[in-house]
């Protein structure tokens, strides 16, 4: 059953439920009809017996009276009556029959058990009859009115068949209509399957949701969301591959050149040392570039972060401590201006630390010898200020773009540091702005 189609399972399920429902309704209808018919005929027998009790006793004291048969009474009239529909007889108290209906009444066997309903048989017959016995007020006669059980059962069966016959005709028609309805309602699923079968692996267009049932629409929406996420992932991979291929071409070419210089140095120790030094610097540059590319790729894939309270003041202090040695080696003075009270911000500690490290490293790298890098922390923001040469307006507008470096830069770099800062800020709902004051320097402000 698990491997069969949904359409077949629905049809078998509907067919089974319909048959069970129809069978249960038929049994219930037969039982209720039989119960009501028995009540009706029992009432009819009792009323007839009471009517016979009111007869004049003098009419019953003569010789036994046998009424003409029913068929003789109805010979010249329209209509028919079953012989076993109802029969009666009148007995004296000692069991002598004094009157009968002329049909089955003459075969009644006297039973002196008292008034009430009993089940019994007629003389020379093995069919079961329903009988009611009733004595006259003077106790001289006993009236018995009977009806064959088979007549009642036939009546019950005829009534139930009559009521169920239209359903027997309508049931196949209903099943055919049900089959058409299930097929029609499952058609959108077939259309979706056809779309999935025909689409290419790189196709990220959403599935059409026209005329979809409400129960199927969430599934299609989730599939479209999945296609969108896969498309974004493929786009990030292509962008990463393209960026890596573009940016690593120059460092790798430089490494190859320095390797060739070292090989051609032969006995020239100074040339070899210089080439090896440049080779080491190039490897560091390529390693840093790869690290930044991987970091940027991971940040592109981030949708939500597990936030926790972060002390921004402590974060800045740790960054100053970590970069103090490098700043001193480059002849740059680094300071921190922060309030006494901690500044707490919800965020991801590792990413925020990476953002501050990139800002401080970038500020030290592009500060001239004897320059200054100043970190200031205030309510809802912090700034990183360095004393580099001022930037032109068109260059300032492009700061933060991937791989963009202002023209005329002497320091090596990949142009990814501030892009990583912008991405981390975006994930934390922060804003990053860049300023170049008229008096010189470069200011990066991170606010929230």
ABEGO torsion letter per residue (X at the ends): XAABBAAAAAAAAAAAAAAAAAAAAAAAAAAAAAAAAAAAAAAAAAAAAAAAAABBAAAAABBBBBBBBAAAAAAABBEBBBAAABBBBBBBAAGBBABBAGBAAAABBBBAAEBEBBBBBBBGBABBBBBBBBBBAAGABBBBBBBBAAAAAAAAAAAAAAAAAAAAAAAAAAAAAAAAAAAAAAAAAAAAAAAAAABBAABABBBBABGBBAAAAAAAAAAAAAAAAAAAAAAAAAAAAAAAAAAAAAAAAAAAAAAAAAAAAEABAAAAAAAAAAAAAAAAAAAAAAAAAAAAAAAAABABBBBBBBBAAAAAAAAAAAAAAAAAAAGBBBBBBBBABBBBBBBBAAAAAAAAAAAAAAAAAABBBGBBBBBBBBBGBBBBBBABBBBBAAAAAABGBBGBBBBGBABBBAGAAAAAAAAAAAAAGBBBBBBBBAAEEBBBBBBX
